[in-house]
Amino acid sequence: MDTIAAIAGAAGVSVAWLATGSGSPDSLDADAPAHTESSEPVAENIPGYLDVEAIDRRAHPELEEAHWLSARRAAAYIVHGPAAPGDAYRLAKLAAEFASPERVRRAFAEQEARIKALETERAEDLARFERELAELKAGKRPKKGGRG
């Protein structure tokens, strides 16, 4: 990216135009108009992102549509400056990893184990309290703060 910026600066052209061919060579990158009216960041405002995504999609058809859409939503917050080849793929691959059935199963299993541990702890506490109450009722143990 630094090399592209240096070349664009030396040539007096926009980095976005040099990297993606979009816009005009003499437009300033900071002054490039947004492609949408949204106040939320969107991938469509990242110079060249949609082109990079199209190339990455063709190169990696194994990823599902939902992963590409998740990548597009995340890109608006992660990618700064013009998109580089592979950016969309890396984000989509990360989305696929987080949405993998095995990861979801593992997360649910871990949550279930935590719940069971809490239930066991609660049952042990309840049993202890019931024993202590029974001992108090039977007069086997003095009350706390009592004189025996």
C-alpha positions in Angstrom: 0.0 0.0 0.0 2.9 2.4 0.8 4.4 1.7 -2.6 1.1 2.5 -4.4 0.7 5.7 -2.3 4.2 6.7 -3.2 3.7 6.1 -6.9 0.4 7.9 -6.8 1.9 10.9 -5.0 4.8 11.0 -7.5 2.5 10.8 -10.4 0.0 13.3 -8.9 -2.9 10.9 -9.2 -5.4 9.5 -6.7 -4.4 6.3 -4.9 -7.9 5.0 -5.4 -7.7 5.6 -9.1 -4.3 4.0 -9.4 -5.3 1.0 -7.3 -8.7 0.3 -8.7 -9.3 2.4 -11.8 -12.4 4.0 -10.2 -12.9 7.7 -10.0 -10.7 10.1 -11.9 -6.9 10.3 -11.7 -6.9 13.9 -10.5 -9.5 13.4 -7.7 -8.2 13.6 -4.1 -8.8 10.4 -2.2 -10.0 12.3 0.9 -12.5 14.2 -1.3 -13.9 11.1 -3.1 -17.6 11.1 -2.7 -19.3 8.3 -0.7 -21.2 5.8 -2.8 -24.1 5.7 -0.4 -26.1 8.1 1.7 -25.7 5.9 4.8 -24.2 7.4 8.0 -23.0 3.9 8.8 -19.7 2.7 7.2 -20.3 0.4 4.2 -17.9 -1.6 2.2 -19.1 0.0 -1.0 -17.3 3.2 0.2 -13.9 1.4 0.3 -12.2 2.1 -3.0 -12.0 -1.1 -5.0 -13.6 -3.4 -2.4 -16.4 -4.7 -4.6 -13.9 -5.5 -7.4 -11.6 -7.3 -4.9 -14.5 -9.2 -3.5 -15.6 -10.3 -7.0 -12.1 -11.6 -7.7 -11.8 -13.3 -4.3 -15.3 -14.9 -4.7 -14.2 -16.4 -8.1 -11.0 -17.7 -6.6 -12.7 -19.2 -3.5 -16.1 -20.6 -4.4 -16.0 -22.9 -1.3 -17.1 -20.1 1.0 -20.8 -19.6 1.5 -22.8 -16.4 0.6 -23.4 -15.7 4.3 -19.6 -15.5 4.9 -19.1 -13.1 2.0 -21.9 -10.9 3.4 -20.4 -11.0 6.9 -17.1 -10.0 5.4 -18.6 -7.1 3.6 -20.3 -5.8 6.8 -17.0 -6.2 8.7 -14.9 -4.6 6.0 -16.5 -1.2 6.5 -15.0 -1.1 10.0 -11.7 -2.9 9.4 -10.3 -2.0 5.9 -8.9 1.5 5.8 -7.8 2.9 2.4 -8.2 1.0 -0.9 -8.9 -2.7 -0.7 -6.1 -5.0 -1.6 -6.5 -8.4 -3.3 -7.3 -11.0 -0.7 -8.9 -8.6 1.8 -12.4 -9.9 1.2 -11.3 -13.5 1.2 -9.5 -13.2 4.6 -12.5 -11.6 6.1 -14.9 -14.2 4.6 -12.6 -17.0 5.8 -12.6 -15.5 9.3 -16.5 -15.3 9.2 -16.6 -18.9 8.1 -14.3 -20.0 10.9 -16.5 -18.2 13.5 -19.7 -19.7 12.0 -18.3 -23.2 11.5 -20.7 -25.9 12.9 -17.8 -27.5 14.8 -17.0 -24.2 16.6 -20.7 -23.7 17.4 -21.0 -27.2 18.7 -17.9 -26.7 20.8 -19.2 -23.4 22.2 -22.6 -25.0 23.1 -20.8 -28.0 24.7 -18.7 -25.6 26.8 -21.7 -23.6 27.8 -23.6 -26.8 28.8 -20.6 -28.0 30.9 -20.6 -24.6 32.7 -24.3 -24.9 33.4 -24.0 -28.5 34.7 -21.1 -27.4 37.0 -23.2 -24.5 38.4 -26.2 -26.9 38.9 -23.9 -29.4 40.7 -22.5 -26.6 42.9 -26.0 -25.3 43.6 -27.2 -28.8 44.6 -24.2 -29.3 46.9 -24.8 -25.9 48.5 -28.5 -26.8 49.0 -27.6 -30.2 50.5 -25.2 -28.5 52.9 -27.7 -25.9 54.0 -30.3 -28.6 54.5 -27.9 -30.6 56.7 -27.0 -27.5 58.7 -30.7 -26.7 59.2 -31.5 -30.2 60.3 -28.6 -30.1 62.8 -29.8 -26.8 64.1 -33.3 -28.1 64.5 -32.0 -31.2 66.3 -29.9 -29.1 68.6 -26.7 -30.7 67.5 -25.0 -27.4 66.6 -25.1 -24.1 68.4 -26.4 -21.2 66.4 -23.7 -18.8 65.2 -23.1 -16.2 67.8 -25.0 -18.3 70.4 -23.5 -19.5 73.7 -23.6 -23.2 73.1 
